[in-house]
Amino acid sequence: MWLRFVDGRPVSAVTSAFLAWCAQQAQAQGKRAVLLIWDNASWHDSRIVRTWLRTHNPQVTQTGQGVRLLACSLPITSPWLHPSEPTWLHPSEPTWLHSKKRVVEPTRLLAADDLAERVCATLGCPHHPHLVAPQTAAPTALVAKQAAPAKRPSNKAA
């Protein structure tokens, strides 16, 4: 299992960086293909990520170099297939599947590094350096909207 944490929001650019890292890890292990099982987070199914995969996989096939990445999404509303989702056996208390309770500290919030260490220890995977979300400028539409003052209706009689 490969697990990476993100400093910042998990956006499409971070997901693309994660995919490139997965391909490198798999190639170092002599793998030819990797099956990715994803939940339905928007950054997993974004246009940027789909385009990255549609570009990467044919290139691997044509050159015979690298690792193909096959993304499969979990069905929507299927928490029993996702190890970090709660199932509600009793209306007042969630029962966490697998080992999520081992990484929860009910008396205090955990620092990000403490949480990452616990998750990795529980799942038995190494704690790799965090991926960093790129710092981007405000969206163009927002910048344009802020730059142009709103026009007020004229009080002149027609």
C-alpha beads as a LAMMPS data file, in Angstrom:
LAMMPS data file: protein, C-alpha beads

158 atoms
157 bonds

1 atom types
1 bond types

-500.0 500.0 xlo xhi
-500.0 500.0 ylo yhi
-500.0 500.0 zlo zhi

Masses

1 110.0

Atoms # bond

1 1 1 0.000 0.000 0.000
2 1 1 1.234 3.464 -0.891
3 1 1 0.060 6.370 1.168
4 1 1 0.997 10.032 0.846
5 1 1 -0.263 12.995 2.831
6 1 1 -0.769 16.477 1.411
7 1 1 0.218 19.818 2.891
8 1 1 -2.618 22.039 1.716
9 1 1 -5.719 21.089 -0.226
10 1 1 -5.665 17.862 -2.250
11 1 1 -6.184 19.338 -5.698
12 1 1 -5.728 17.892 -9.185
13 1 1 -2.104 19.036 -9.496
14 1 1 -1.252 17.140 -6.305
15 1 1 -3.084 14.060 -7.566
16 1 1 -1.081 14.188 -10.804
17 1 1 2.150 14.416 -8.783
18 1 1 0.985 11.431 -6.712
19 1 1 0.307 9.443 -9.888
20 1 1 3.791 10.182 -11.219
21 1 1 5.253 9.102 -7.860
22 1 1 3.181 5.872 -7.928
23 1 1 4.473 5.088 -11.415
24 1 1 8.073 5.620 -10.248
25 1 1 7.574 3.425 -7.173
26 1 1 5.981 0.645 -9.211
27 1 1 8.661 0.778 -11.901
28 1 1 11.375 0.526 -9.232
29 1 1 9.650 -2.677 -8.051
30 1 1 9.498 -4.092 -11.572
31 1 1 5.717 -3.723 -11.922
32 1 1 4.040 -3.196 -15.291
33 1 1 0.658 -1.909 -14.083
34 1 1 -0.933 -0.534 -10.914
35 1 1 -4.598 -0.678 -10.002
36 1 1 -5.689 2.463 -8.144
37 1 1 -8.833 2.127 -6.050
38 1 1 -10.216 5.566 -5.367
39 1 1 -13.169 7.070 -3.613
40 1 1 -15.201 9.646 -5.505
41 1 1 -13.292 12.741 -4.405
42 1 1 -13.501 15.484 -7.018
43 1 1 -9.708 15.693 -7.421
44 1 1 -9.581 11.979 -8.326
45 1 1 -11.961 12.440 -11.255
46 1 1 -11.009 15.911 -12.429
47 1 1 -10.377 16.746 -16.066
48 1 1 -6.698 17.389 -15.282
49 1 1 -6.231 13.940 -13.737
50 1 1 -8.187 12.152 -16.482
51 1 1 -6.069 13.949 -19.104
52 1 1 -2.859 13.026 -17.250
53 1 1 -3.866 9.343 -17.240
54 1 1 -4.998 9.434 -20.906
55 1 1 -1.595 10.873 -21.837
56 1 1 0.530 8.682 -19.536
57 1 1 -0.902 5.237 -20.303
58 1 1 -0.653 5.356 -24.141
59 1 1 2.896 6.684 -23.833
60 1 1 3.813 3.694 -21.635
61 1 1 2.161 1.308 -24.100
62 1 1 3.883 2.871 -27.140
63 1 1 7.362 3.041 -25.644
64 1 1 7.219 -0.117 -23.550
65 1 1 8.748 1.938 -20.738
66 1 1 7.063 2.732 -17.440
67 1 1 3.992 1.532 -15.594
68 1 1 0.352 1.792 -16.642
69 1 1 -2.006 3.224 -14.005
70 1 1 -5.574 1.921 -13.983
71 1 1 -7.992 3.966 -11.894
72 1 1 -11.148 2.327 -10.537
73 1 1 -13.622 4.296 -8.435
74 1 1 -15.512 2.830 -5.518
75 1 1 -19.273 2.883 -5.984
76 1 1 -20.973 5.927 -4.487
77 1 1 -22.513 5.315 -1.042
78 1 1 -20.567 2.130 -0.327
79 1 1 -18.814 2.804 3.001
80 1 1 -18.211 -0.910 3.611
81 1 1 -15.718 -0.837 0.718
82 1 1 -13.840 2.192 2.048
83 1 1 -11.803 1.480 5.193
84 1 1 -11.999 5.009 6.575
85 1 1 -15.774 5.467 6.328
86 1 1 -18.002 4.965 9.362
87 1 1 -20.879 2.525 9.356
88 1 1 -23.809 3.313 11.573
89 1 1 -24.797 0.139 13.425
90 1 1 -26.528 2.110 16.128
91 1 1 -28.109 5.550 15.536
92 1 1 -26.086 7.250 18.280
93 1 1 -22.611 5.854 17.641
94 1 1 -20.617 5.154 14.473
95 1 1 -18.624 1.954 14.301
96 1 1 -15.443 2.475 12.321
97 1 1 -14.408 -0.214 9.914
98 1 1 -10.946 -1.738 10.057
99 1 1 -8.535 0.186 12.259
100 1 1 -9.598 3.823 12.222
101 1 1 -10.171 3.841 15.993
102 1 1 -6.445 3.212 16.513
103 1 1 -5.587 6.589 14.988
104 1 1 -8.285 8.659 16.728
105 1 1 -7.572 10.534 19.950
106 1 1 -10.955 11.506 21.408
107 1 1 -9.538 13.765 24.133
108 1 1 -7.586 16.137 21.869
109 1 1 -6.833 17.030 18.291
110 1 1 -3.694 15.383 16.982
111 1 1 -0.978 17.375 15.257
112 1 1 -0.694 16.578 11.544
113 1 1 2.615 14.765 11.960
114 1 1 1.280 12.686 14.876
115 1 1 -1.748 11.695 12.848
116 1 1 0.358 10.789 9.803
117 1 1 2.686 8.648 11.941
118 1 1 -0.256 6.824 13.534
119 1 1 -1.975 6.181 10.222
120 1 1 1.216 4.831 8.666
121 1 1 1.980 2.664 11.709
122 1 1 -1.573 1.289 11.752
123 1 1 -1.581 0.492 8.038
124 1 1 2.003 -0.778 8.052
125 1 1 3.303 1.561 5.381
126 1 1 6.239 3.993 5.382
127 1 1 5.677 7.678 6.073
128 1 1 6.875 9.433 2.925
129 1 1 7.407 13.210 2.699
130 1 1 4.148 15.083 2.217
131 1 1 3.090 16.234 -1.214
132 1 1 2.694 19.996 -1.353
133 1 1 -0.270 21.674 -2.994
134 1 1 0.886 24.316 -5.482
135 1 1 0.309 27.918 -4.539
136 1 1 -1.855 29.401 -7.262
137 1 1 -3.170 32.852 -7.927
138 1 1 -6.832 33.613 -7.495
139 1 1 -9.018 32.362 -10.333
140 1 1 -9.133 34.723 -13.320
141 1 1 -12.870 35.277 -13.051
142 1 1 -12.511 36.303 -9.426
143 1 1 -9.608 38.637 -10.184
144 1 1 -11.527 40.217 -13.071
145 1 1 -14.624 40.611 -10.925
146 1 1 -12.644 42.332 -8.159
147 1 1 -10.762 44.560 -10.589
148 1 1 -13.824 45.948 -12.377
149 1 1 -16.054 48.037 -10.133
150 1 1 -19.707 47.170 -10.298
151 1 1 -21.763 49.515 -12.482
152 1 1 -24.609 51.218 -10.716
153 1 1 -27.896 51.745 -12.478
154 1 1 -28.428 55.271 -13.718
155 1 1 -31.033 57.408 -11.947
156 1 1 -31.690 59.456 -15.108
157 1 1 -35.225 59.357 -16.434
158 1 1 -35.542 57.868 -19.890

Bonds

1 1 1 2
2 1 2 3
3 1 3 4
4 1 4 5
5 1 5 6
6 1 6 7
7 1 7 8
8 1 8 9
9 1 9 10
10 1 10 11
11 1 11 12
12 1 12 13
13 1 13 14
14 1 14 15
15 1 15 16
16 1 16 17
17 1 17 18
18 1 18 19
19 1 19 20
20 1 20 21
21 1 21 22
22 1 22 23
23 1 23 24
24 1 24 25
25 1 25 26
26 1 26 27
27 1 27 28
28 1 28 29
29 1 29 30
30 1 30 31
31 1 31 32
32 1 32 33
33 1 33 34
34 1 34 35
35 1 35 36
36 1 36 37
37 1 37 38
38 1 38 39
39 1 39 40
40 1 40 41
41 1 41 42
42 1 42 43
43 1 43 44
44 1 44 45
45 1 45 46
46 1 46 47
47 1 47 48
48 1 48 49
49 1 49 50
50 1 50 51
51 1 51 52
52 1 52 53
53 1 53 54
54 1 54 55
55 1 55 56
56 1 56 57
57 1 57 58
58 1 58 59
59 1 59 60
60 1 60 61
61 1 61 62
62 1 62 63
63 1 63 64
64 1 64 65
65 1 65 66
66 1 66 67
67 1 67 68
68 1 68 69
69 1 69 70
70 1 70 71
71 1 71 72
72 1 72 73
73 1 73 74
74 1 74 75
75 1 75 76
76 1 76 77
77 1 77 78
78 1 78 79
79 1 79 80
80 1 80 81
81 1 81 82
82 1 82 83
83 1 83 84
84 1 84 85
85 1 85 86
86 1 86 87
87 1 87 88
88 1 88 89
89 1 89 90
90 1 90 91
91 1 91 92
92 1 92 93
93 1 93 94
94 1 94 95
95 1 95 96
96 1 96 97
97 1 97 98
98 1 98 99
99 1 99 100
100 1 100 101
101 1 101 102
102 1 102 103
103 1 103 104
104 1 104 105
105 1 105 106
106 1 106 107
107 1 107 108
108 1 108 109
109 1 109 110
110 1 110 111
111 1 111 112
112 1 112 113
113 1 113 114
114 1 114 115
115 1 115 116
116 1 116 117
117 1 117 118
118 1 118 119
119 1 119 120
120 1 120 121
121 1 121 122
122 1 122 123
123 1 123 124
124 1 124 125
125 1 125 126
126 1 126 127
127 1 127 128
128 1 128 129
129 1 129 130
130 1 130 131
131 1 131 132
132 1 132 133
133 1 133 134
134 1 134 135
135 1 135 136
136 1 136 137
137 1 137 138
138 1 138 139
139 1 139 140
140 1 140 141
141 1 141 142
142 1 142 143
143 1 143 144
144 1 144 145
145 1 145 146
146 1 146 147
147 1 147 148
148 1 148 149
149 1 149 150
150 1 150 151
151 1 151 152
152 1 152 153
153 1 153 154
154 1 154 155
155 1 155 156
156 1 156 157
157 1 157 158
